[in-house]
Amino acid sequence: MSNKEMFKTIASEVQLFQDMGQKENFIFVIGALVSRLISLQKAAEIMQIEPEVFLKILDLMGIEFSYLSSEDITIEQNW
């Protein structure tokens, strides 16, 4: 199985979207967002949904996202 076929197989498992293009975009956007290559605003724009809705989707999927760095979170928790 080629990488492209494998990616399509994985993308097809995303239940939130009907369109394969949206499913593929979602996986790409999640990776870019978690890697801090794009902002939440940009991720929502790419997916053509409101940022609050995108954030809710992440929450429902159990994907933790924060604007804070790991160090910032530790400082906040110890405050």
Distance bins in CASP14 RR format, pairs under 12 A and 6 or more apart:
PFRMAT RR
TARGET T0000
AUTHOR 0000-0000-0000
RMODE 2
METHOD distances of the structure
MODEL  1
1 7 0 0 0 0 1 0 0 0 0 0 0
1 8 0 0 0 0 1 0 0 0 0 0 0
1 9 1 0 0 1 0 0 0 0 0 0 0
1 10 0 0 0 0 0 1 0 0 0 0 0
2 8 0 0 0 0 1 0 0 0 0 0 0
2 9 0 0 0 0 0 1 0 0 0 0 0
3 9 0 0 0 0 0 1 0 0 0 0 0
3 10 0 0 0 0 0 1 0 0 0 0 0
4 10 0 0 0 0 0 1 0 0 0 0 0
4 11 0 0 0 0 0 1 0 0 0 0 0
4 24 0 0 0 0 0 1 0 0 0 0 0
5 11 0 0 0 0 0 1 0 0 0 0 0
5 12 0 0 0 0 0 1 0 0 0 0 0
6 12 0 0 0 0 0 1 0 0 0 0 0
6 13 0 0 0 0 0 1 0 0 0 0 0
6 27 0 0 0 0 0 1 0 0 0 0 0
7 13 0 0 0 0 0 1 0 0 0 0 0
7 14 0 0 0 0 0 1 0 0 0 0 0
7 20 0 0 0 0 0 1 0 0 0 0 0
7 21 0 0 0 0 0 1 0 0 0 0 0
7 23 0 0 0 0 1 0 0 0 0 0 0
7 24 1 0 0 1 0 0 0 0 0 0 0
7 25 0 0 0 0 0 1 0 0 0 0 0
7 27 1 0 0 1 0 0 0 0 0 0 0
7 28 0 0 0 0 1 0 0 0 0 0 0
8 14 0 0 0 0 0 1 0 0 0 0 0
8 20 1 0 0 1 0 0 0 0 0 0 0
8 21 0 0 0 0 1 0 0 0 0 0 0
8 23 0 0 0 0 1 0 0 0 0 0 0
8 24 1 0 0 1 0 0 0 0 0 0 0
8 27 0 0 0 0 0 1 0 0 0 0 0
9 20 0 0 0 0 0 1 0 0 0 0 0
9 23 0 0 0 0 0 1 0 0 0 0 0
9 24 0 0 0 0 0 1 0 0 0 0 0
9 27 0 0 0 0 0 1 0 0 0 0 0
10 20 0 0 0 0 0 1 0 0 0 0 0
10 23 0 0 0 0 1 0 0 0 0 0 0
10 24 0 0 0 0 1 0 0 0 0 0 0
10 26 0 0 0 0 0 1 0 0 0 0 0
10 27 1 0 0 1 0 0 0 0 0 0 0
10 28 0 0 0 0 0 1 0 0 0 0 0
10 30 0 0 0 0 0 1 0 0 0 0 0
11 17 0 0 0 0 1 0 0 0 0 0 0
11 19 0 0 0 0 0 1 0 0 0 0 0
11 20 1 0 0 1 0 0 0 0 0 0 0
11 21 1 0 0 1 0 0 0 0 0 0 0
11 22 0 0 0 0 1 0 0 0 0 0 0
11 23 1 0 1 0 0 0 0 0 0 0 0
11 24 1 0 1 0 0 0 0 0 0 0 0
11 25 0 0 0 0 1 0 0 0 0 0 0
11 26 1 0 0 1 0 0 0 0 0 0 0
11 27 1 0 1 0 0 0 0 0 0 0 0
11 28 0 0 0 0 1 0 0 0 0 0 0
11 29 0 0 0 0 0 1 0 0 0 0 0
11 30 0 0 0 0 0 1 0 0 0 0 0
12 18 0 0 0 0 0 1 0 0 0 0 0
12 19 0 0 0 0 0 1 0 0 0 0 0
12 20 1 0 0 1 0 0 0 0 0 0 0
12 21 0 0 0 0 0 1 0 0 0 0 0
12 22 0 0 0 0 0 1 0 0 0 0 0
12 23 1 0 0 1 0 0 0 0 0 0 0
12 24 0 0 0 0 1 0 0 0 0 0 0
12 26 0 0 0 0 0 1 0 0 0 0 0
12 27 0 0 0 0 0 1 0 0 0 0 0
13 20 0 0 0 0 0 1 0 0 0 0 0
13 23 0 0 0 0 1 0 0 0 0 0 0
13 24 0 0 0 0 0 1 0 0 0 0 0
13 26 0 0 0 0 0 1 0 0 0 0 0
13 27 0 0 0 0 1 0 0 0 0 0 0
14 20 0 0 0 0 1 0 0 0 0 0 0
14 21 0 0 0 0 1 0 0 0 0 0 0
14 22 0 0 0 0 1 0 0 0 0 0 0
14 23 1 0 1 0 0 0 0 0 0 0 0
14 24 0 0 0 0 1 0 0 0 0 0 0
14 25 0 0 0 0 1 0 0 0 0 0 0
14 26 1 0 1 0 0 0 0 0 0 0 0
14 27 1 0 0 1 0 0 0 0 0 0 0
14 28 0 0 0 0 0 1 0 0 0 0 0
14 29 0 0 0 0 0 1 0 0 0 0 0
14 30 0 0 0 0 1 0 0 0 0 0 0
14 47 0 0 0 0 0 1 0 0 0 0 0
14 57 0 0 0 0 0 1 0 0 0 0 0
14 61 0 0 0 0 1 0 0 0 0 0 0
15 22 0 0 0 0 0 1 0 0 0 0 0
15 23 0 0 0 0 1 0 0 0 0 0 0
15 26 0 0 0 0 0 1 0 0 0 0 0
15 57 0 0 0 0 0 1 0 0 0 0 0
15 60 0 0 0 0 0 1 0 0 0 0 0
15 61 0 0 0 0 1 0 0 0 0 0 0
16 22 0 0 0 0 1 0 0 0 0 0 0
16 23 1 0 0 1 0 0 0 0 0 0 0
16 25 0 0 0 0 0 1 0 0 0 0 0
16 26 1 0 0 1 0 0 0 0 0 0 0
16 27 0 0 0 0 0 1 0 0 0 0 0
16 29 0 0 0 0 0 1 0 0 0 0 0
16 30 0 0 0 0 0 1 0 0 0 0 0
16 47 0 0 0 0 1 0 0 0 0 0 0
16 49 0 0 0 0 0 1 0 0 0 0 0
16 53 0 0 0 0 0 1 0 0 0 0 0
16 54 0 0 0 0 0 1 0 0 0 0 0
16 56 0 0 0 0 0 1 0 0 0 0 0
16 57 1 0 0 1 0 0 0 0 0 0 0
16 58 0 0 0 0 0 1 0 0 0 0 0
16 60 0 0 0 0 1 0 0 0 0 0 0
16 61 1 0 0 1 0 0 0 0 0 0 0
16 63 0 0 0 0 0 1 0 0 0 0 0
17 23 1 0 1 0 0 0 0 0 0 0 0
17 24 0 0 0 0 1 0 0 0 0 0 0
17 25 0 0 0 0 1 0 0 0 0 0 0
17 26 1 0 0 1 0 0 0 0 0 0 0
17 27 0 0 0 0 0 1 0 0 0 0 0
17 29 0 0 0 0 0 1 0 0 0 0 0
17 47 0 0 0 0 1 0 0 0 0 0 0
17 48 0 0 0 0 0 1 0 0 0 0 0
17 49 0 0 0 0 0 1 0 0 0 0 0
17 57 0 0 0 0 1 0 0 0 0 0 0
18 26 0 0 0 0 0 1 0 0 0 0 0
19 25 0 0 0 0 1 0 0 0 0 0 0
19 26 0 0 0 0 0 1 0 0 0 0 0
19 47 0 0 0 0 0 1 0 0 0 0 0
19 48 0 0 0 0 0 1 0 0 0 0 0
20 26 0 0 0 0 0 1 0 0 0 0 0
20 27 0 0 0 0 0 1 0 0 0 0 0
21 27 0 0 0 0 1 0 0 0 0 0 0
21 28 0 0 0 0 1 0 0 0 0 0 0
21 29 0 0 0 0 0 1 0 0 0 0 0
21 46 0 0 0 0 0 1 0 0 0 0 0
21 47 0 0 0 0 0 1 0 0 0 0 0
21 48 0 0 0 0 0 1 0 0 0 0 0
22 28 0 0 0 0 0 1 0 0 0 0 0
22 29 0 0 0 0 1 0 0 0 0 0 0
22 46 0 0 0 0 0 1 0 0 0 0 0
22 47 1 0 0 1 0 0 0 0 0 0 0
22 48 0 0 0 0 1 0 0 0 0 0 0
22 49 0 0 0 0 1 0 0 0 0 0 0
22 57 0 0 0 0 0 1 0 0 0 0 0
23 29 0 0 0 0 0 1 0 0 0 0 0
23 30 0 0 0 0 0 1 0 0 0 0 0
23 47 0 0 0 0 0 1 0 0 0 0 0
24 30 0 0 0 0 0 1 0 0 0 0 0
24 46 0 0 0 0 0 1 0 0 0 0 0
24 47 0 0 0 0 0 1 0 0 0 0 0
25 31 0 0 0 0 0 1 0 0 0 0 0
25 32 0 0 0 0 0 1 0 0 0 0 0
25 33 0 0 0 0 0 1 0 0 0 0 0
25 38 0 0 0 0 0 1 0 0 0 0 0
25 43 0 0 0 0 1 0 0 0 0 0 0
25 44 0 0 0 0 0 1 0 0 0 0 0
25 45 0 0 0 0 0 1 0 0 0 0 0
25 46 1 0 0 1 0 0 0 0 0 0 0
25 47 1 0 0 1 0 0 0 0 0 0 0
25 48 0 0 0 0 1 0 0 0 0 0 0
25 49 0 0 0 0 0 1 0 0 0 0 0
25 54 0 0 0 0 0 1 0 0 0 0 0
26 32 0 0 0 0 0 1 0 0 0 0 0
26 33 0 0 0 0 0 1 0 0 0 0 0
26 43 0 0 0 0 1 0 0 0 0 0 0
26 44 0 0 0 0 0 1 0 0 0 0 0
26 46 0 0 0 0 1 0 0 0 0 0 0
26 47 1 0 0 1 0 0 0 0 0 0 0
26 48 0 0 0 0 0 1 0 0 0 0 0
26 49 0 0 0 0 0 1 0 0 0 0 0
26 54 0 0 0 0 1 0 0 0 0 0 0
26 57 0 0 0 0 1 0 0 0 0 0 0
26 58 0 0 0 0 0 1 0 0 0 0 0
26 61 0 0 0 0 1 0 0 0 0 0 0
26 63 0 0 0 0 0 1 0 0 0 0 0
27 33 0 0 0 0 0 1 0 0 0 0 0
27 34 0 0 0 0 0 1 0 0 0 0 0
27 43 0 0 0 0 0 1 0 0 0 0 0
27 46 0 0 0 0 0 1 0 0 0 0 0
27 47 0 0 0 0 0 1 0 0 0 0 0
27 61 0 0 0 0 0 1 0 0 0 0 0
27 63 0 0 0 0 0 1 0 0 0 0 0
28 34 0 0 0 0 0 1 0 0 0 0 0
28 35 0 0 0 0 0 1 0 0 0 0 0
28 37 0 0 0 0 0 1 0 0 0 0 0
28 38 0 0 0 0 1 0 0 0 0 0 0
28 42 0 0 0 0 0 1 0 0 0 0 0
28 43 0 0 0 0 1 0 0 0 0 0 0
28 46 0 0 0 0 1 0 0 0 0 0 0
28 47 0 0 0 0 1 0 0 0 0 0 0
29 35 0 0 0 0 0 1 0 0 0 0 0
29 37 0 0 0 0 1 0 0 0 0 0 0
29 38 1 0 0 1 0 0 0 0 0 0 0
29 39 0 0 0 0 0 1 0 0 0 0 0
29 40 0 0 0 0 1 0 0 0 0 0 0
29 41 0 0 0 0 0 1 0 0 0 0 0
29 42 0 0 0 0 1 0 0 0 0 0 0
29 43 1 0 1 0 0 0 0 0 0 0 0
29 44 0 0 0 0 1 0 0 0 0 0 0
29 45 0 0 0 0 1 0 0 0 0 0 0
29 46 1 0 1 0 0 0 0 0 0 0 0
29 47 1 0 1 0 0 0 0 0 0 0 0
29 48 0 0 0 0 0 1 0 0 0 0 0
29 49 0 0 0 0 0 1 0 0 0 0 0
29 54 0 0 0 0 1 0 0 0 0 0 0
29 57 0 0 0 0 0 1 0 0 0 0 0
29 58 0 0 0 0 0 1 0 0 0 0 0
29 63 0 0 0 0 0 1 0 0 0 0 0
29 65 0 0 0 0 0 1 0 0 0 0 0
30 37 0 0 0 0 0 1 0 0 0 0 0
30 38 0 0 0 0 0 1 0 0 0 0 0
30 40 0 0 0 0 0 1 0 0 0 0 0
30 43 1 0 0 1 0 0 0 0 0 0 0
30 46 0 0 0 0 0 1 0 0 0 0 0
30 47 0 0 0 0 1 0 0 0 0 0 0
30 54 0 0 0 0 1 0 0 0 0 0 0
30 57 0 0 0 0 1 0 0 0 0 0 0
30 58 1 0 0 1 0 0 0 0 0 0 0
30 61 0 0 0 0 1 0 0 0 0 0 0
30 62 0 0 0 0 0 1 0 0 0 0 0
30 63 1 0 0 1 0 0 0 0 0 0 0
30 64 0 0 0 0 0 1 0 0 0 0 0
30 65 0 0 0 0 1 0 0 0 0 0 0
31 37 1 0 0 1 0 0 0 0 0 0 0
31 38 0 0 0 0 1 0 0 0 0 0 0
31 43 0 0 0 0 1 0 0 0 0 0 0
31 46 0 0 0 0 0 1 0 0 0 0 0
31 58 0 0 0 0 0 1 0 0 0 0 0
31 63 0 0 0 0 1 0 0 0 0 0 0
31 65 0 0 0 0 0 1 0 0 0 0 0
32 38 1 0 1 0 0 0 0 0 0 0 0
32 39 0 0 0 0 1 0 0 0 0 0 0
32 40 0 0 0 0 0 1 0 0 0 0 0
32 42 0 0 0 0 1 0 0 0 0 0 0
32 43 1 0 0 1 0 0 0 0 0 0 0
32 46 0 0 0 0 1 0 0 0 0 0 0
32 47 0 0 0 0 0 1 0 0 0 0 0
32 65 0 0 0 0 0 1 0 0 0 0 0
33 39 1 0 0 1 0 0 0 0 0 0 0
33 40 1 0 0 1 0 0 0 0 0 0 0
33 41 0 0 0 0 0 1 0 0 0 0 0
33 42 0 0 0 0 1 0 0 0 0 0 0
33 43 1 0 1 0 0 0 0 0 0 0 0
33 44 0 0 0 0 1 0 0 0 0 0 0
33 45 0 0 0 0 0 1 0 0 0 0 0
33 46 0 0 0 0 1 0 0 0 0 0 0
33 47 0 0 0 0 0 1 0 0 0 0 0
33 51 0 0 0 0 0 1 0 0 0 0 0
33 54 0 0 0 0 1 0 0 0 0 0 0
33 55 0 0 0 0 0 1 0 0 0 0 0
33 57 0 0 0 0 0 1 0 0 0 0 0
33 58 0 0 0 0 1 0 0 0 0 0 0
33 63 0 0 0 0 1 0 0 0 0 0 0
33 64 0 0 0 0 0 1 0 0 0 0 0
33 65 1 0 0 1 0 0 0 0 0 0 0
33 66 0 0 0 0 0 1 0 0 0 0 0
33 67 0 0 0 0 0 1 0 0 0 0 0
34 40 0 0 0 0 0 1 0 0 0 0 0
34 43 0 0 0 0 1 0 0 0 0 0 0
34 58 0 0 0 0 1 0 0 0 0 0 0
34 61 0 0 0 0 0 1 0 0 0 0 0
34 63 1 0 0 1 0 0 0 0 0 0 0
34 64 0 0 0 0 1 0 0 0 0 0 0
34 65 1 0 0 1 0 0 0 0 0 0 0
34 66 0 0 0 0 0 1 0 0 0 0 0
35 43 0 0 0 0 0 1 0 0 0 0 0
35 65 0 0 0 0 0 1 0 0 0 0 0
36 42 0 0 0 0 0 1 0 0 0 0 0
36 43 0 0 0 0 0 1 0 0 0 0 0
36 65 0 0 0 0 0 1 0 0 0 0 0
36 66 0 0 0 0 0 1 0 0 0 0 0
36 67 0 0 0 0 1 0 0 0 0 0 0
36 68 0 0 0 0 0 1 0 0 0 0 0
36 69 0 0 0 0 1 0 0 0 0 0 0
36 70 0 0 0 0 0 1 0 0 0 0 0
37 43 0 0 0 0 1 0 0 0 0 0 0
37 46 0 0 0 0 0 1 0 0 0 0 0
38 44 0 0 0 0 1 0 0 0 0 0 0
38 45 0 0 0 0 1 0 0 0 0 0 0
38 46 1 0 0 1 0 0 0 0 0 0 0
38 47 0 0 0 0 0 1 0 0 0 0 0
38 51 0 0 0 0 0 1 0 0 0 0 0
38 54 0 0 0 0 0 1 0 0 0 0 0
38 65 0 0 0 0 0 1 0 0 0 0 0
39 45 0 0 0 0 1 0 0 0 0 0 0
39 46 0 0 0 0 0 1 0 0 0 0 0
39 51 0 0 0 0 1 0 0 0 0 0 0
39 54 0 0 0 0 0 1 0 0 0 0 0
39 55 0 0 0 0 0 1 0 0 0 0 0
39 65 0 0 0 0 0 1 0 0 0 0 0
39 67 0 0 0 0 1 0 0 0 0 0 0
40 46 0 0 0 0 0 1 0 0 0 0 0
40 47 0 0 0 0 0 1 0 0 0 0 0
40 49 0 0 0 0 0 1 0 0 0 0 0
40 50 0 0 0 0 0 1 0 0 0 0 0
40 51 1 0 1 0 0 0 0 0 0 0 0
40 52 0 0 0 0 1 0 0 0 0 0 0
40 53 0 0 0 0 0 1 0 0 0 0 0
40 54 1 0 0 1 0 0 0 0 0 0 0
40 55 1 0 0 1 0 0 0 0 0 0 0
40 56 0 0 0 0 0 1 0 0 0 0 0
40 57 0 0 0 0 0 1 0 0 0 0 0
40 58 0 0 0 0 1 0 0 0 0 0 0
40 63 0 0 0 0 0 1 0 0 0 0 0
40 65 1 0 0 1 0 0 0 0 0 0 0
40 66 0 0 0 0 1 0 0 0 0 0 0
40 67 1 0 0 1 0 0 0 0 0 0 0
41 47 0 0 0 0 0 1 0 0 0 0 0
41 49 0 0 0 0 0 1 0 0 0 0 0
41 50 0 0 0 0 1 0 0 0 0 0 0
41 51 1 0 1 0 0 0 0 0 0 0 0
41 52 0 0 0 0 0 1 0 0 0 0 0
41 54 0 0 0 0 1 0 0 0 0 0 0
41 55 0 0 0 0 0 1 0 0 0 0 0
41 67 0 0 0 0 0 1 0 0 0 0 0
42 48 0 0 0 0 0 1 0 0 0 0 0
42 51 0 0 0 0 1 0 0 0 0 0 0
42 54 0 0 0 0 0 1 0 0 0 0 0
43 49 0 0 0 0 1 0 0 0 0 0 0
43 50 0 0 0 0 0 1 0 0 0 0 0
43 51 1 0 0 1 0 0 0 0 0 0 0
43 53 0 0 0 0 0 1 0 0 0 0 0
43 54 1 0 1 0 0 0 0 0 0 0 0
43 55 0 0 0 0 1 0 0 0 0 0 0
43 57 0 0 0 0 0 1 0 0 0 0 0
43 58 0 0 0 0 1 0 0 0 0 0 0
43 63 0 0 0 0 0 1 0 0 0 0 0
43 65 0 0 0 0 1 0 0 0 0 0 0
44 50 1 0 0 1 0 0 0 0 0 0 0
44 51 1 0 1 0 0 0 0 0 0 0 0
44 52 0 0 0 0 1 0 0 0 0 0 0
44 53 1 0 0 1 0 0 0 0 0 0 0
44 54 1 0 1 0 0 0 0 0 0 0 0
44 55 0 0 0 0 1 0 0 0 0 0 0
44 56 0 0 0 0 0 1 0 0 0 0 0
44 57 0 0 0 0 1 0 0 0 0 0 0
44 58 0 0 0 0 0 1 0 0 0 0 0
44 65 0 0 0 0 0 1 0 0 0 0 0
45 51 0 0 0 0 1 0 0 0 0 0 0
45 53 0 0 0 0 0 1 0 0 0 0 0
45 54 0 0 0 0 1 0 0 0 0 0 0
46 54 0 0 0 0 1 0 0 0 0 0 0
47 53 0 0 0 0 1 0 0 0 0 0 0
47 54 1 0 0 1 0 0 0 0 0 0 0
47 55 0 0 0 0 0 1 0 0 0 0 0
47 57 0 0 0 0 1 0 0 0 0 0 0
47 58 0 0 0 0 0 1 0 0 0 0 0
48 54 0 0 0 0 1 0 0 0 0 0 0
49 55 0 0 0 0 1 0 0 0 0 0 0
49 56 0 0 0 0 1 0 0 0 0 0 0
49 57 1 0 0 1 0 0 0 0 0 0 0
49 58 0 0 0 0 0 1 0 0 0 0 0
50 56 0 0 0 0 1 0 0 0 0 0 0
50 57 0 0 0 0 0 1 0 0 0 0 0
51 57 0 0 0 0 0 1 0 0 0 0 0
51 58 0 0 0 0 0 1 0 0 0 0 0
51 65 0 0 0 0 0 1 0 0 0 0 0
51 67 0 0 0 0 0 1 0 0 0 0 0
52 58 0 0 0 0 0 1 0 0 0 0 0
52 59 0 0 0 0 0 1 0 0 0 0 0
53 59 0 0 0 0 0 1 0 0 0 0 0
53 60 0 0 0 0 0 1 0 0 0 0 0
54 60 0 0 0 0 0 1 0 0 0 0 0
54 61 0 0 0 0 0 1 0 0 0 0 0
54 63 0 0 0 0 0 1 0 0 0 0 0
54 65 0 0 0 0 1 0 0 0 0 0 0
55 61 0 0 0 0 0 1 0 0 0 0 0
55 62 0 0 0 0 0 1 0 0 0 0 0
55 63 0 0 0 0 1 0 0 0 0 0 0
55 64 0 0 0 0 0 1 0 0 0 0 0
55 65 1 0 0 1 0 0 0 0 0 0 0
55 66 0 0 0 0 0 1 0 0 0 0 0
55 67 0 0 0 0 0 1 0 0 0 0 0
56 62 0 0 0 0 0 1 0 0 0 0 0
56 63 0 0 0 0 0 1 0 0 0 0 0
56 65 0 0 0 0 0 1 0 0 0 0 0
57 63 0 0 0 0 1 0 0 0 0 0 0
57 65 0 0 0 0 0 1 0 0 0 0 0
58 64 1 0 0 1 0 0 0 0 0 0 0
58 65 1 0 1 0 0 0 0 0 0 0 0
58 66 0 0 0 0 0 1 0 0 0 0 0
59 65 0 0 0 0 1 0 0 0 0 0 0
59 66 0 0 0 0 0 1 0 0 0 0 0
64 70 0 0 0 0 0 1 0 0 0 0 0
64 73 0 0 0 0 1 0 0 0 0 0 0
65 73 0 0 0 0 0 1 0 0 0 0 0
66 72 0 0 0 0 1 0 0 0 0 0 0
66 73 1 0 0 1 0 0 0 0 0 0 0
66 74 0 0 0 0 0 1 0 0 0 0 0
66 76 0 0 0 0 1 0 0 0 0 0 0
66 77 0 0 0 0 0 1 0 0 0 0 0
67 73 0 0 0 0 0 1 0 0 0 0 0
67 76 0 0 0 0 0 1 0 0 0 0 0
68 74 0 0 0 0 1 0 0 0 0 0 0
68 75 0 0 0 0 1 0 0 0 0 0 0
68 76 1 0 0 1 0 0 0 0 0 0 0
68 77 0 0 0 0 0 1 0 0 0 0 0
69 75 0 0 0 0 1 0 0 0 0 0 0
69 76 0 0 0 0 0 1 0 0 0 0 0
70 76 0 0 0 0 0 1 0 0 0 0 0
70 77 0 0 0 0 0 1 0 0 0 0 0
71 77 0 0 0 0 0 1 0 0 0 0 0
71 78 0 0 0 0 0 1 0 0 0 0 0
72 78 0 0 0 0 0 1 0 0 0 0 0
72 79 0 0 0 0 0 1 0 0 0 0 0
73 79 0 0 0 0 0 1 0 0 0 0 0
END
